[in-house]
Amino acid sequence: MKKTYGVTLIELMVVLSIAAILLTVAVPSMQSFTLNRQADRLTQELQLDLSYARNHAITKATTVTVAPLNDNWSTGWTIEQGALLLRQRGEVGRPMADNGVITSTFTQALPLRFDPQGRAISAGLNTIGTIRVDVPGCVGPRERTISINFIGQIVIQEANCS
């Protein structure tokens, strides 16, 4: 008797059928995983940069400004100390929220400012402002609203994606 090595056509078809079924089940969950991860990333980067701006204002005893890039938070944002650019996230050709939307009560004309004590000010007046991160297609509590209160404290509220 002669031994043969390899697979038969029937075995190959069974394996391909099983792989197709697994891919059909896995692809939709991978898509929501990617969108959820983007929502988490945007929130974390905003929180990190807001904390950086506040800490820099306190450490250097100066006013630090956080403003949207081209008056659109979805494109990105800048952190400035006077005319000195400290940090920039995103750019016009490569927006931060390519699949999502970031909206805020802070604009380029009325940006978020941290004074030398780390308090939030806007146009010289104390204010409470928010930045909202929304990624369409996400699943679970991934819609987030970042609130900045009078003392410069950053509070994140979660809501289910719409």
N, C-alpha and C positions, 0 to 999 in steps of 0.2 A: 504494500500500500504506500502511496505517495502522499506526503504531507503538503498541504497548501497553506500559505500564509496570506492574510489579508482579510477583507470583509466582503460580504456579499452585498448585492444591490439592495436587498430587503433590509439588512442591518443598517446600511447607510441611510436609507429613507426613514427608518424609525428614529435614528439619532437626529436627523435634520428636522423631523416633525416635532420632536421634544424641544429642540433648540428654538424653533419658531414659536412654540407655545410659551416658553419662558420669556422670550423677547417681547411678545405681545403683552404679557403681564408686567414686565419690568420697565418698559419705556415710559408709560404715563407716570409711574411713581418717581422715576429719575427726573422727569421734567419738573414736577412739583418740588422735588428735593433741591434742584438748581434754583428755582425761584425763591424758595424759603431761605436758602443760603445767601442769595443776593439781598433779601430784606434784612437779614441778620447783619451782613457785612456793612450795608449802608448805615444802619443804626449804630453799630460799633464804631465806625470811622467818624461819624458825626459826634458821638459822645466823646471819643478820644480827642478830637480837635477842639471841641468846646472846653474840655478840661484843660487842654494844653494852653488855650488862649487865656483862660481865667488864671491859671497858675503863672503864666508868663507876666500877666498884668500885675499880680501880687509881688512876684519875685523882683521885677524890674521897677516897681512903683510907677507904672505908666498906664496909659489907656491903650487897650488892644481891641481892634475891630475885627469882627467876623461878618463877612458879606457874601452874598451869592455872586457867582461868576456870571457876568453878562446879565445880571438881574434874574437868573434862573438857577434855583438850588439844584435842579436835576442835572444841570451841566457841571456844577461843582461849586467850590467856595474858596475864599481867600482869608488868610489871617494876617493882619497888618498891625504894625506898631508905627503909627504916623504914616510916613511915606515908605517905610521899610517893609517889604514883603517877607513875612516869617515863614509862611507855608501856603501852598496852593494844592487843592485836590481837584482833579479833573481838568479838562480843557475843552474848547469848543468842538474840536474834531473827535474827541474821546470823552463823552459825558460820563459822570459817575453813575447815574441811574439810567443805563441804557434800556432796561426793561421796566423801570419803575418811574414813580413820580414823587418828587420831594417838593412840598409846598411849605410856606412859612409866612408868619406875620412880619418877619424882618425882610427888608428889601435893600437894594443897593442904595437908595436914597435915605432909608432909615435902617441902617444895619444894627446888629447886636454889638454893643460895646461893653467891655468890662473895665471898670475904673481901677485905680491903684489898690483899692481894698477888695477887689474881686466882685464888686456889686454890678449887676446888670443895669445899664443905662441905655437910653435911646433918645437922641436929639436933646441930651441934657436932662431928660426927665426919667424918673424911675418907671420901669414898665415890666409887664409880664408878657413874654412872647412864647410862641411855639414853633416847632418844626415838625412836620408830619411826613413820615415815610410810608408809602403805599406801593406795593409791587403787585400788579394784577396777576391773578392766577396762583398766588401763594395759598397755602393751606394752614389753618390753625391761627394761633394768636401772633401773627407776624406784622400786622399793621400797627405802627408805633407812633406815638406822639411824644416828642421831646419838649418838655416845658422848662423854661428858665425863669426862676422867680426873682424877686427883688434882690435877694442876697447873693445871686449868681449860682444858686444851687440848681443842678440838672436833675430833673425827675422824668423817668420814662414810664409811660402808660401804654399797656398793650391792649389790642382789640383784635377780634377775629377778622381775617381777610374778607373783603366783600366780593 
